[in-house]
């Protein structure tokens, strides 16, 4: 399922063409909608999804344009937290090429995407796709993607969906030592058994648990002895009288 604002228009058709009969693609697009409206309308639909399904969420641009990015971020994260029972893909907020590059809206878009990426790292099991900043993918007006840009975005979504559903977790195998009857304990080799008393005379460096004490001892050995008195042959300059100083020139009559 694809939930989005006007940027997601036509994305479901492109994605259905790429995935063909392997997946059923449904798109719910609400042009001009903010994240709160998208959260309220899509919450009931996402509850019907399972681990074999994927929810693609593309929103937040209208909240950023209305100087309401913090509320949009809150509603977007609430939708993600309530959709942990399925696979979730988030789309980044696209650049606004109808505005100047130094525009406050474009600055807020960059800030919004950075904060969203950082917070998704804590949640896990959520993929984020960068829409891209290539000007050739946008219309002449510069606000929305043109057909070429929608095809490029659909390819990114299709590859991400396949990777998420085909991802397999390999089990961690632990070797079993038959002599010690304990897992993960490596047996001693012939070279290690033949060392004997030679290793007893070798002074080993302390382990990491005593590394701090070891560093302090090394620092004490390197530091110079403070009890010794340093002498110098340089002549001491006698103190000057205040009235002969350059600040107080001598006045002659």
N, C-alpha and C positions, 0 to 999 in steps of 0.2 A: 504494500500500500504506500502511496505517495501522498503526503499532506504538505501543502504549500500555498504560497501567495501567488501573485502574478508571475513571478520568476519561474515557477514550476509548470506553467502552462505549456502543453505539448510534450512534456517530458515523459508522461506515461506512454504515449503512443510510440515514441522513439525507443523507450526501454522494452516495450512489448515486442517490437520488431527485432531487437537484438537477442532477447531471451527466447523468443519463438514459443514453442509449445511446452517448454520445460517449466515455465512459471506462468501464473495468472497475475496480471498487473492491473491494479485499480488505482485511479487517481482522483483525489479530492482537492480541487483548487478553488481558493477564495481570494480573488484579486482585492488588494487594498486592506486585507485583514491583518490585525495585529496578532501577537503570539497568544494573548489571552483568549481570543475568539477561536484560534486554531486549537488551543489546548482543550477548551470546553467541547468543541465539536468532534475532536478526534479521540478523546479519552475513551468513550464507549466502544469505538471501532477497534482500538488497539487491544482491548481486553479479550477480543476474540482470536487474537493471533497467538501462535506458539513458537517454539524454538525452530520450527521448520519454516517460519515466515520472517519477513523483513519489513520494517517500517522506516520509510525515508521521510525525514522532516526537513522542510526548507522554508524557513521564516526568520523574522527578526528585522528585516530591512525597513518595514514600515514603522516599527517602534524606534529604530535609530533615526529615521528621518524626522520623527516628531519629538526628538530629544527625550525619548522615554526608553533608552536602551537598558537601564537597570531593571525595569519592570519586565521588559521582553526577555532578558536573561533569566529572571526568576521563573517566569511561566515556562520557558523552554526547558529549564532544568527539572521543573516539576513534572513535565510531560515525560522526560527521559527516565526519571526515577520511578514513575508509575508504569513504565514499559520495560522493566527489567526481565519480564517473563518471555520476551522475544528479542530478536536482533534489531538494533537501531542504527541507522545511518543519519548523520546530521550534515547538512550542507552549510558551508560558510556564507556569510553575507557578501554578495558581490560588490565590486567597486562601482562607484557612480561616476561614469565618464561624461554625464551631462553637466557635472559640476567641475570646478577647478580642482586640481590635484591637492592644493593646500587648503581646500575647503574643510570646515569643521565637521561636516558630515562624513567625508572620507576619512578624516582622522578618527572619528568615533567608530567607523566601520572597522578600521584596522585594530583599534583598541578592543572592540567587541569580539572579534575573531580570536585575538590573542588570549583574552580572559576565558573564552569558551573552551579553547584548546587546553588551557592549564587545568580547568575544572574537570574536564572529561578524563584527564589522566588519573584522577583520584577515583572516579566512578568505575572505569574499566568496562569491557564488553560493549563499547560504543565506538563506532568508527566515524571519523570526520573527513569529509572530502572538500578540498580546496577548489572552489569554482574556477579560479584562475584570473589573472589580471591582463590577459592578452587583449589589446584593444580591438584586434581584428575579429574577435568572437562576439562583439557587441554590435548593436544596430547603429545607424548613423546618429541617432539621437543620443545614444550612449547609456541609457538606463537599463535596458533589458538585453538579453542574449538574442542573437539572430539564429537562424536555422543551423548554421555551422556550429555555433556555440552550444546549442541544445544537443546536437549530435555528439559533440565532444564530452559534454557533461553526462549524457546517457551512457557513453562507453565507460566512463569512470565508475558510474553507479553499478553497471552490469558486472564489471570485473570485481568490484568490491563485494557484491552479493555472492558471486561464485566462490570467492576466497573465504567468506564468512561461513557459508554452508558446507563447504568441502574441507574445512579446517579440522584436522585430526590431531588429538593430543596423544603423543607417544608415551607409554608408561616408562617409569624410571626403574631400570633393572639393577638389583643389588647382588653382588657376588657373595656366595656363601662359603665360608671356610669350614671344611669338614673336620679339621683337627680341633679348632677352638669352639665349634658349634655356635659361632656368633656371626651374624651377617655383616658384611662390609669390612672385615678385619683381614688385611692382606697377609699372606704367609711370608716368612723370611726367606730370602734367596740364599744360595750357597755362598755368595760373596759376603753377604751380611753376617752369616753364621761363622765365617772363618776369620772375622776381624778380631774377636777375643779381647785380650787385655790392651791392645794398642789403642782402642777407642777410649779406654778409661783414663788415659793420661792426657787426652785432648780436652782442653778447656773450651766448652761450647759457649756461644753467645747466648745471653738470656733470651727467653721467649718474649712474645709481645706483651704478656701480662706484666713482666718486669722491665719493659722497655723504658718506661719513664725514669725509674731509678738508675738504669744503666746510662741513660743520657745525662743525668745529673752528675754521675761520677766522672764521665768523660769530660764534661764541661769544667768540673773542678780541676781536673788534671791539666787541662789546656790553659786555664786562667793563670795569669802571673801571680807570684807571691806578693801579697799586699803588705807583709811585714817588713820587707826590705825598703830602705830609704834611698830614693833616687837623688843623685847629686848632679849639679850642673856647673860649668865653668863660665857661664855667661855673667857679665857684670851687671849689677843692679843699677838702674837709673835712679838718681836721687830725686826725692819729691820736689816738685816745683812750687814756688810761692804763687799764691793766687793772683797777686797784682801783676806778676810777670807773665801771666797766661795770655793767650792770644785774644781771649774774650775781654781782657782788661788791659788794653794797650797803655804803655807808660807815656804819660803826658809830660812833655818838656816845656818849660817856660823860657 
